[in-house]
Each structure stands twice: as structure tokens, then as C-alpha cells.
Amino acid sequence: MATTGKYYFLSRPRRFGKSLFLDTLAELFAGNEPLFRGLYCHDKWDWGKKHPVIRISFAEGRLESREQLDERIRELLDNHQRSLGIHCEHRSIPGSFGELIERATQKYGQRAVVLVDEYDKPILDNLTDPDIARAMRDGLMNLYSVIKDQDAHIEFAFLTGVSKLRTASIFSGLNNLNDITVDAAYSAICGYTEADVDTVFAPELEGLDRQAIRDWYNGYNWLGDSVYNPFDLLLFFQERVFRPYWFETGTPTFLIDVLTQRGCFTPELASLRADDELLNSFDVEGMTTEALLWQTGYLTFRSQRRTGARIEYTLGYPNLEVESALNDALVKALVGAPSAAGRAISRLYDVLHAGDLSGLRTHIDSLYAAIPHDWYRNNPIAQYEGYWASVFYSHIAALGLDLIAEDVTSQGRIDLTVKLPERIYLFEFKVVELEPEGKALAQLKTKDYAAKYRAARVPIHLVGIEFSKESRRVVGFEAETGG
């Protein structure tokens, strides 16, 4: 990459090692040969060339105004003047940045290398206030536009961040930027592969369930090799306890608010369809749900196919950590009573494993009864049909069980399948204001959805659940057990 191209852009979710990757590039181009002895690139790099490296990072702190952003940029540029032993006369940001690049090239006899980390953080930190976010975008454009103008003095440039903002809106004029975000060759450029875990981390695996590690933390994919989140894996090897380490480091309040405000049907999150336009439509003026979930790392690529002139992608949860933790946060937001939703989780696990259908009915009644009346009154989300199924789906998904939403059979789609080692549940949901009562279980039986799972030779529980938007409760619950 460093020898075949010049301008690169990479988007990856938080805590995937982007900063460490830029550190590696910085030391390579600076010619710090001792750091790479014994490593793959040591005999493949020209250590005689030492390039001046200008590394700009917005990772630290939170900037809340254009004035703060401009001050931070000037601080970064002044720091580089001191470290490179250069004095720039221009005080405007574009002027100072351009002069820094030119003078660095002249002083060191090699073209400069520009590395930008967390290029988008000042924007993302202010997405809830579009006016400030736009001001941040304009301020960053003021900085990044210099890169194109200084082409003759730049050897290599690499920009990285969490989001894949429309490049035209922030990298003005940099039309030869090579976006390697979705490129099979670079899918594993950040993160640990299966081979890394089995070789580099082999000493850490003793006494651990290898498949469980895979289920919990592997699965992030950009159309090539899948990878583990490094932050998750390193903490897991230290603590040796399965926990949602990555999810816990940044509770996605903004994401949860967006999903609930938009009336997102949570069962669909396990298998969303999107095209290039949807995934790239991420900007201050608006962002699609698909783009937001994918770029922040809560969904990843599962497959792709070409449909005529367009490419269609299927997105899904990368692993058990994200599926269970995100749905736990979602159900707490959907019911408006986080503590009640949290207490209900363990009870649900017990009744499902016991095959206690009567207990399941009582549990579901309690779950919806715990939703505060004021929450219904103040939240229009409770009026859309998918709300009821979303609450129940996210409630079960928070357990981290084997779920299939919209489970395809030869006769149609099962709303939700829950597979346990000792039994299988098939759920159908109806809203009685839209269909007559008694239709939920009848559909499961009439279409013989259980046929798909009879070969498993375990009890199959058919459960029809009917909700009423008007009374805000479960008004129908019918269940049968077969095999």
C-alpha cells in the first residue's frame, strides 16, 4: 500500500487499532529501523529515506465549537513546527498547514507524509446539534483541502476515522483519494484474524472455549477476512471472562435514540439489505439507519450480490457481544423502564429453558405491564405495529440465545425462532386492531412451520402472541407443544 499509492482513506469502528496502525506508518516513513528488526517489512523497506511526518489527531477531548476546533488545529500545527524545527510565517490554518508541508520537505530533502487520525471526531461529537456539526465540517474542510494543493510536496497521506462521511463534503478537491474501507484486500488491515488468535495468542487459549471466543468476538467483515475487535480480545485474555468489553466502553446513547425515534423494527437488524448509496449516505444533513449502524460497528457485512447494475449487501450483527448488548440497550429504551427490563432478563432465561409455557405467559404480561403509562402517552413509537414485536425480540436477544428473525420456511416466514439445545420455540406476533384474535397460533399450525425443525427430535413449542395497541397489553397468548 505504501509503495503503490499515495492518498488513502480508511473507516473503521472505534477501538479497532486505527491509531496504532498510523503509529506504525509514522515510524516506517520516519525511518526508525530498529523498531522493525525481525519483522516482515524489515528487509522490504528503504531505510535510507527518512521523511518528515506530520501526524494530526483529533482523538483527545471533545470540541464543542468552531473556535475550539480552530484553536486545536493551530496547536497541532505549532507543535509540528517545534518538533520539526521549522518556523512558519502564515497564521491562517490553510496557510500555516501548507507552509509546514513545504518547509518540512525543503529541510529534510524528502517529501512529507501526512497522517490524520479520527478525522471526523469533532463532527461526530456534535451530531445532536446539526449547526455545530456543520461548522465543524467546514472547519475540517479548511484543513483537509490543503492536502490536495500540496501534492508536489507530499509522499504519502492516510486519513482514518469512524465514519465514512461523504468524501465530496469534507475532502474537497481530493478526488484521487483511495477509499479502502470496503476492499477485500484490506478487510483485515485492522483487527485480529483467526490465524492471529491461533498463533500469536496461542499461549492465552489454554483452558478457554475456542468456539465461544469466536462466537463472542469474531465476525467483523469488510468483504474479505473476518476479524476480532482487538480491544475485546486483549481484555478477555486478561480477565478470562466473557463480557461485552467493547460495547461497554461507549454506550451508544445517540444510536439508541435514533433507532427508537425512527421506529426501527429490531428483528430486521439481524439481516438488513443495503446498497452502496445507502451505506455512503452519511453526512451532517442526514444519515440512513443502515449507514449509521454499519459505520459505527454494530452491523457488519454478511454477504453481497450483484443485481443488474447495482451491488446489494446483507448486513447483520458481527457477533454475540454486539447482538446481546445492543438489544439489551434497545429493550430498556423501548419499555421506558430500564431497571424493570433488566430484572426480567434472568426470569425469561429460566422459563425458556424449563419449557414453562404458563410461566412464559405470566412473564410476558409482566414485561408489558411494567411499561409506565406516561411513557406510552409521550412516545408515538408505541403506536406503530412493529413496536410490540420489537420489545419482545430485543428482550430475548439480550440473552444471547440462538435466534432467527423472519425465519424462512417453504410455507412462509416464522416471526421468530428461538433454538435451545433441549427445545425450540416458534413465535408468531399479531396486533388485534389489524387482524382478528386467534390468528397468531392458527398461522403457525396452518402453515406447519414446525416441519422445518422436526428432524431435530426435540420438543417444538408453537407460541402465538397477540397485542392490543389500545389497551397496551397482551390480549392473546396460545401455545402448543409438539415434536
C-alpha positions as CSV (number, residue, x, y, z in Angstrom):
1,M,0.0,0.0,0.0
2,A,2.7,2.5,1.0
3,T,4.7,1.9,-2.3
4,T,1.8,1.6,-4.8
5,G,-0.4,4.5,-3.9
6,K,-0.4,8.0,-2.4
7,Y,-3.7,9.0,-0.8
8,Y,-5.7,6.6,1.3
9,F,-8.8,6.7,3.4
10,L,-10.0,4.0,5.9
11,S,-13.1,3.9,8.0
12,R,-13.2,1.5,11.0
13,P,-15.3,1.5,14.2
14,R,-13.8,2.7,17.4
15,R,-11.1,0.7,19.2
16,F,-10.0,-1.3,16.2
17,G,-6.4,-0.2,16.3
18,K,-6.5,2.7,13.8
19,S,-4.2,4.8,15.9
20,L,-1.7,2.0,16.3
21,F,-1.7,1.5,12.6
22,L,-1.0,5.2,11.9
23,D,1.8,5.0,14.5
24,T,3.3,2.1,12.6
25,L,3.2,4.1,9.3
26,A,4.7,7.1,11.0
27,E,7.7,5.1,12.3
28,L,8.2,3.4,8.9
29,F,8.3,6.6,6.9
30,A,10.4,8.3,9.6
31,G,13.0,5.5,9.0
32,N,13.0,4.2,12.6
33,E,14.7,0.9,11.5
34,P,15.4,-0.6,15.0
35,L,11.7,-0.9,15.7
36,F,11.2,-3.3,12.8
37,R,14.0,-5.7,13.2
38,G,12.8,-9.2,13.0
39,L,9.5,-8.1,11.4
40,Y,8.1,-8.9,7.9
41,C,8.8,-5.4,6.4
42,H,12.4,-5.0,7.7
43,D,14.1,-6.2,4.5
44,K,11.5,-4.8,2.2
45,W,11.8,-1.1,3.2
46,D,14.2,1.6,2.1
47,W,15.5,2.8,5.5
48,G,17.8,5.3,3.8
49,K,14.8,7.6,3.2
50,K,13.6,9.5,6.3
51,H,10.5,11.5,5.6
52,P,9.2,14.3,7.8
53,V,5.9,13.0,9.3
54,I,3.0,15.3,10.1
55,R,0.6,13.5,12.3
56,I,-2.7,15.2,13.1
57,S,-5.1,13.6,15.6
58,F,-8.5,14.7,17.0
59,A,-8.8,11.7,19.3
60,E,-8.3,13.5,22.5
61,G,-11.0,15.6,24.2
62,R,-14.3,17.0,22.9
63,L,-14.5,20.2,20.8
64,E,-17.8,22.0,21.1
65,S,-17.4,25.0,18.8
66,R,-15.7,26.1,15.6
67,E,-13.5,28.4,17.7
68,Q,-12.3,25.5,19.8
69,L,-11.6,23.4,16.6
70,D,-9.5,26.2,15.0
71,E,-7.6,26.6,18.3
72,R,-6.8,22.9,18.4
73,I,-5.7,22.8,14.8
74,R,-3.3,25.7,15.4
75,E,-1.9,24.0,18.5
76,L,-1.3,20.8,16.4
77,L,0.4,22.8,13.6
78,D,2.5,24.8,16.1
79,N,3.6,21.5,17.8
80,H,4.8,20.2,14.5
81,Q,6.7,23.3,13.8
82,R,8.6,22.9,17.0
83,S,9.2,19.1,16.6
84,L,10.4,19.5,13.0
85,G,12.5,22.7,13.8
86,I,10.5,24.8,11.3
87,H,9.1,28.3,11.7
88,C,6.0,29.2,9.6
89,E,5.1,32.8,8.9
90,H,1.4,32.3,7.9
91,R,-1.2,32.3,10.7
92,S,-4.3,31.2,8.8
93,I,-4.9,27.5,9.1
94,P,-4.6,26.7,5.4
95,G,-1.6,28.9,5.0
96,S,0.2,27.5,8.1
97,F,-0.5,23.9,7.1
98,G,0.6,24.4,3.6
99,E,3.8,26.2,4.6
100,L,4.6,23.5,7.2
101,I,4.4,20.8,4.5
102,E,6.6,22.8,2.1
103,R,9.2,23.8,4.6
104,A,9.4,20.3,6.0
105,T,10.1,18.9,2.5
106,Q,12.8,21.6,1.9
107,K,14.5,21.0,5.2
108,Y,14.6,17.2,5.2
109,G,15.2,16.7,1.5
110,Q,12.2,14.2,1.3
111,R,8.6,14.8,0.7
112,A,6.3,15.0,3.7
113,V,4.0,12.2,5.0
114,V,0.6,13.4,6.3
115,L,-1.3,11.1,8.7
116,V,-4.7,12.1,10.1
117,D,-6.3,10.2,12.9
118,E,-10.0,10.5,14.0
119,Y,-10.5,12.9,11.1
120,D,-14.3,13.0,11.9
121,K,-14.5,13.1,15.7
122,P,-15.2,16.8,16.0
123,I,-18.3,16.2,13.7
124,L,-19.5,13.0,15.3
125,D,-19.2,14.5,18.8
126,N,-21.8,17.1,17.8
127,L,-24.2,15.2,15.6
128,T,-27.1,16.0,18.0
129,D,-26.6,19.7,17.2
130,P,-26.5,19.9,13.3
131,D,-25.5,23.6,13.3
132,I,-22.3,22.9,15.3
133,A,-21.7,19.7,13.3
134,R,-21.8,21.7,10.1
135,A,-19.5,24.3,11.5
136,M,-17.0,21.5,12.4
137,R,-17.3,20.0,9.0
138,D,-16.5,23.4,7.4
139,G,-13.5,23.9,9.7
140,L,-12.1,20.5,8.9
141,M,-12.6,21.1,5.1
142,N,-10.5,24.2,5.6
143,L,-7.7,22.0,6.9
144,Y,-8.0,18.9,4.6
145,S,-8.3,20.9,1.4
146,V,-4.6,21.8,1.8
147,I,-3.5,18.2,1.2
148,K,-4.6,18.3,-2.5
149,D,-2.9,21.7,-3.0
150,Q,0.4,20.4,-1.6
151,D,0.5,17.3,-3.9
152,A,4.0,18.1,-5.1
153,H,5.4,18.1,-1.5
154,I,3.5,15.0,-0.2
155,E,4.9,11.5,-0.4
156,F,2.0,9.7,1.2
157,A,-1.2,10.6,3.1
158,F,-3.5,8.4,5.1
159,L,-6.7,9.6,6.8
160,T,-8.8,7.4,9.1
161,G,-11.8,7.7,11.4
162,V,-15.0,6.0,12.5
163,S,-17.4,7.4,9.9
164,K,-17.4,7.3,6.1
165,L,-18.7,10.8,5.6
166,R,-19.4,11.7,2.0
167,T,-15.9,12.4,0.7
168,A,-17.1,15.2,-1.5
169,S,-18.4,17.0,1.5
170,I,-15.2,17.1,3.6
171,F,-12.2,16.2,1.3
172,S,-12.9,19.0,-1.2
173,G,-10.8,18.6,-4.3
174,L,-9.1,15.4,-3.1
175,N,-10.6,13.4,-5.9
176,N,-7.8,10.8,-6.1
177,L,-8.3,9.6,-2.5
178,N,-8.3,5.8,-2.5
179,D,-11.1,4.7,-0.1
180,I,-10.1,1.2,1.1
181,T,-12.9,0.9,3.7
182,V,-14.7,-1.8,1.7
183,D,-12.0,-3.7,-0.1
184,A,-11.4,-7.4,0.4
185,A,-7.6,-6.9,0.2
186,Y,-7.7,-4.6,3.3
187,S,-10.6,-6.2,5.2
188,A,-8.2,-7.4,8.0
189,I,-5.9,-4.3,8.0
190,C,-7.2,-3.5,11.5
191,G,-8.2,-6.3,14.0
192,Y,-7.0,-9.8,14.7
193,T,-7.7,-12.7,12.3
194,E,-8.4,-16.3,13.2
195,A,-4.8,-17.1,12.3
196,D,-3.5,-14.4,14.6
197,V,-5.5,-15.8,17.5
198,D,-4.3,-19.4,16.9
199,T,-0.7,-18.4,16.5
200,V,0.3,-15.2,18.2
201,F,-2.2,-15.7,21.1
202,A,-1.9,-19.5,21.3
203,P,-0.5,-19.4,24.9
204,E,-3.6,-17.5,26.0
205,L,-6.0,-20.1,24.8
206,E,-5.3,-22.8,27.3
207,G,-8.4,-23.6,29.3
208,L,-10.7,-21.4,27.2
209,D,-13.6,-22.4,25.0
210,R,-12.3,-21.6,21.5
211,Q,-15.7,-21.7,19.8
212,A,-17.2,-19.4,22.4
213,I,-14.4,-16.9,21.8
214,R,-15.2,-17.0,18.1
215,D,-19.0,-16.5,18.8
216,W,-18.5,-13.7,21.2
217,Y,-15.8,-11.5,19.5
218,N,-15.1,-12.6,15.9
219,G,-17.2,-11.6,12.8
220,Y,-16.4,-8.0,11.7
221,N,-16.0,-8.2,8.0
222,W,-15.4,-5.8,5.1
223,L,-15.9,-8.3,2.3
224,G,-12.7,-10.2,3.0
225,D,-11.2,-11.9,6.0
226,S,-13.2,-11.6,9.2
227,V,-11.5,-10.1,12.3
228,Y,-11.8,-9.8,16.0
229,N,-12.0,-6.5,17.8
230,P,-8.6,-6.1,19.4
231,F,-9.9,-4.3,22.4
232,D,-12.3,-7.1,23.2
233,L,-9.8,-9.9,22.8
234,L,-7.0,-8.3,24.8
235,L,-9.3,-7.6,27.7
236,F,-10.8,-11.1,27.5
237,F,-7.4,-12.7,27.7
238,Q,-6.6,-10.6,30.7
239,E,-9.9,-11.1,32.6
240,R,-10.8,-14.6,31.1
241,V,-14.5,-13.8,31.5
242,F,-16.9,-13.2,28.6
243,R,-18.2,-9.7,28.7
244,P,-19.2,-7.0,26.2
245,Y,-15.9,-5.1,26.7
246,W,-16.1,-3.1,23.5
247,F,-19.8,-2.2,23.9
248,E,-19.3,-1.0,27.5
249,T,-16.6,1.5,26.6
250,G,-19.0,3.7,24.7
251,T,-22.7,3.4,25.5
252,P,-24.3,4.4,22.1
253,T,-26.9,6.8,23.5
254,F,-27.2,8.7,20.3
255,L,-27.6,5.5,18.3
256,I,-30.3,4.1,20.6
257,D,-32.1,7.5,20.4
258,V,-32.0,7.4,16.6
259,L,-33.2,3.8,16.4
260,T,-36.2,4.4,18.8
261,Q,-37.2,7.7,17.3
262,R,-37.3,6.2,13.8
263,G,-39.4,3.3,14.9
264,C,-36.8,0.7,13.9
265,F,-38.1,-2.8,13.7
266,T,-35.5,-4.5,15.8
267,P,-35.9,-8.1,14.3
268,E,-34.7,-6.7,11.0
269,L,-31.4,-5.6,12.4
270,A,-30.2,-9.2,12.2
271,S,-30.5,-9.1,8.4
272,L,-30.6,-5.7,6.7
273,R,-30.3,-5.1,3.0
274,A,-28.5,-2.0,1.7
275,D,-26.7,-0.8,-1.4
276,D,-23.7,1.5,-1.9
277,E,-25.8,4.6,-1.9
278,L,-27.4,3.8,1.4
279,L,-24.1,2.9,3.1
280,N,-22.4,6.1,1.8
281,S,-25.3,8.4,2.8
282,F,-23.7,9.6,6.0
283,D,-23.4,13.3,6.5
284,V,-24.5,16.1,8.8
285,E,-27.6,16.8,6.8
286,G,-28.8,13.2,7.2
287,M,-27.8,9.6,7.6
288,T,-29.6,6.4,6.9
289,T,-30.1,3.9,9.7
290,E,-28.1,1.3,7.7
291,A,-25.1,3.6,7.3
292,L,-25.2,4.6,11.0
293,L,-25.2,1.0,12.2
294,W,-22.6,-0.2,9.8
295,Q,-20.1,2.6,10.2
296,T,-20.3,2.5,14.0
297,G,-19.6,-1.2,14.0
298,Y,-23.0,-2.5,15.3
299,L,-23.7,-4.2,11.9
300,T,-21.2,-5.7,9.5
301,F,-21.2,-7.3,6.0
302,R,-22.6,-10.8,5.8
303,S,-22.7,-11.2,2.0
304,Q,-23.0,-9.3,-1.2
305,R,-24.6,-9.9,-4.6
306,R,-24.9,-8.1,-7.9
307,T,-28.5,-7.3,-9.0
308,G,-28.2,-5.9,-12.5
309,A,-26.1,-2.7,-12.4
310,R,-26.1,-2.4,-8.6
311,I,-24.5,-4.3,-5.7
312,E,-26.7,-5.3,-2.8
313,Y,-25.2,-6.1,0.6
314,T,-26.7,-8.0,3.5
315,L,-25.8,-6.7,6.9
316,G,-26.0,-8.4,10.3
317,Y,-24.6,-8.5,13.8
318,P,-20.9,-9.3,13.8
319,N,-21.1,-11.4,16.9
320,L,-22.8,-12.4,20.2
321,E,-21.4,-9.4,22.1
322,V,-23.0,-6.8,19.8
323,E,-26.3,-8.7,19.3
324,S,-27.0,-9.2,23.0
325,A,-25.6,-5.9,24.3
326,L,-27.3,-3.7,21.7
327,N,-30.6,-5.4,22.2
328,D,-30.3,-5.1,25.9
329,A,-29.9,-1.3,25.5
330,L,-32.7,-1.2,22.9
331,V,-35.3,-3.0,25.1
332,K,-34.6,-0.8,28.0
333,A,-35.2,2.3,25.8
334,L,-38.3,0.7,24.2
335,V,-40.0,0.0,27.5
336,G,-39.0,3.2,29.2
337,A,-38.2,1.3,32.4
338,P,-34.6,0.2,32.3
339,S,-34.5,-1.4,35.7
340,A,-37.6,-3.4,35.2
341,A,-36.3,-4.7,31.8
342,G,-33.0,-5.6,33.4
343,R,-34.6,-7.7,36.2
344,A,-36.8,-9.5,33.7
345,I,-33.9,-11.0,31.7
346,S,-33.0,-13.7,34.1
347,R,-36.6,-14.8,34.6
348,L,-37.0,-15.1,30.9
349,Y,-34.0,-17.4,30.6
350,D,-35.4,-19.7,33.3
351,V,-38.8,-20.1,31.8
352,L,-37.5,-20.7,28.3
353,H,-35.1,-23.4,29.3
354,A,-37.7,-25.1,31.5
355,G,-40.3,-25.1,28.7
356,D,-42.7,-23.4,31.2
357,L,-45.3,-22.0,28.8
358,S,-47.6,-20.9,31.6
359,G,-44.7,-19.1,33.2
360,L,-43.8,-17.6,29.8
361,R,-47.3,-16.1,29.5
362,T,-47.0,-14.6,33.0
363,H,-43.6,-13.3,32.2
364,I,-44.7,-11.5,29.0
365,D,-47.7,-10.0,30.8
366,S,-45.4,-8.7,33.5
367,L,-42.9,-7.3,30.9
368,Y,-45.5,-5.1,29.2
369,A,-47.3,-4.2,32.4
370,A,-44.0,-2.7,33.7
371,I,-44.0,-0.1,30.9
372,P,-45.0,3.2,32.5
373,H,-48.3,4.8,31.4
374,D,-46.6,8.2,30.9
375,W,-44.1,6.6,28.6
376,Y,-46.9,5.4,26.3
377,R,-48.5,8.8,26.3
378,N,-45.3,10.7,25.5
379,N,-43.8,8.3,22.9
380,P,-45.5,7.9,19.5
381,I,-43.3,4.8,18.9
382,A,-45.7,2.7,20.9
383,Q,-48.4,3.3,18.2
384,Y,-46.6,1.6,15.4
385,E,-47.3,-2.1,14.7
386,G,-43.7,-3.3,15.0
387,Y,-43.2,-1.9,18.4
388,W,-44.7,-4.9,20.3
389,A,-42.7,-7.5,18.5
390,S,-39.6,-5.3,18.8
391,V,-39.9,-5.2,22.6
392,F,-40.2,-9.0,22.8
393,Y,-37.5,-9.7,20.2
394,S,-34.9,-7.4,21.8
395,H,-35.8,-8.8,25.2
396,I,-35.0,-12.3,24.1
397,A,-32.0,-11.2,22.0
398,A,-30.4,-9.6,25.1
399,L,-30.0,-13.1,26.5
400,G,-27.6,-14.0,23.6
401,L,-29.6,-17.1,22.6
402,D,-29.7,-18.6,19.1
403,L,-32.4,-16.6,17.3
404,I,-33.7,-16.4,13.8
405,A,-35.9,-13.4,13.0
406,E,-38.1,-13.8,9.9
407,D,-37.2,-17.5,9.7
408,V,-37.8,-18.6,6.1
409,T,-39.7,-21.9,5.5
410,S,-41.3,-23.4,2.4
411,Q,-44.7,-22.1,3.6
412,G,-43.7,-18.6,4.7
413,R,-41.8,-16.8,7.4
414,I,-41.8,-17.5,11.1
415,D,-41.7,-14.2,13.0
416,L,-39.1,-15.5,15.5
417,T,-37.4,-18.9,16.1
418,V,-35.5,-19.5,19.4
419,K,-33.3,-22.5,19.4
420,L,-32.2,-24.0,22.7
421,P,-30.3,-27.4,22.9
422,E,-33.2,-29.1,24.5
423,R,-36.2,-27.4,22.8
424,I,-37.2,-25.0,20.0
425,Y,-39.7,-22.1,20.2
426,L,-41.6,-20.7,17.2
427,F,-43.3,-17.4,17.8
428,E,-45.9,-15.5,15.7
429,F,-47.0,-12.0,16.7
430,K,-50.2,-10.2,15.8
431,V,-51.8,-6.8,16.6
432,V,-55.5,-7.4,17.2
433,E,-56.6,-4.0,15.8
434,L,-55.2,-5.1,12.5
435,E,-56.2,-8.8,12.4
436,P,-58.9,-10.9,14.3
437,E,-57.9,-12.6,17.5
438,G,-56.7,-16.1,17.4
439,K,-54.8,-15.7,14.1
440,A,-51.3,-16.0,15.6
441,L,-51.3,-19.6,16.7
442,A,-53.5,-20.6,13.8
443,Q,-50.9,-19.3,11.3
444,L,-48.2,-21.4,12.9
445,K,-50.3,-24.5,12.7
446,T,-51.9,-24.0,9.3
447,K,-48.6,-23.4,7.6
448,D,-46.9,-26.2,9.5
449,Y,-43.9,-24.1,10.4
450,A,-42.7,-26.8,12.8
451,A,-41.9,-29.1,9.8
452,K,-38.6,-27.3,9.3
453,Y,-37.4,-28.4,12.8
454,R,-38.9,-31.9,13.4
455,A,-35.7,-33.6,12.4
456,A,-34.1,-32.1,15.5
457,R,-36.2,-34.5,17.6
458,V,-36.7,-32.1,20.5
459,P,-39.9,-30.5,21.7
460,I,-41.2,-27.7,19.5
461,H,-43.3,-25.0,21.2
462,L,-45.7,-23.0,19.0
463,V,-46.5,-19.7,20.6
464,G,-49.0,-17.2,19.3
465,I,-48.9,-13.8,21.0
466,E,-51.5,-11.0,20.3
467,F,-51.1,-7.4,21.4
468,S,-53.6,-4.5,21.6
469,K,-52.4,-1.0,20.8
470,E,-55.5,0.4,22.6
471,S,-55.2,-1.5,25.9
472,R,-51.4,-1.6,25.7
473,R,-51.1,-5.2,26.8
474,V,-51.1,-8.8,25.7
475,V,-54.6,-9.8,24.9
476,G,-54.0,-13.2,23.4
477,F,-51.5,-16.0,24.3
478,E,-51.9,-19.5,22.9
479,A,-49.3,-22.2,23.0
480,E,-49.0,-25.8,21.9
481,T,-46.1,-28.3,22.2
482,G,-45.2,-30.9,19.6
483,G,-42.1,-32.5,18.2
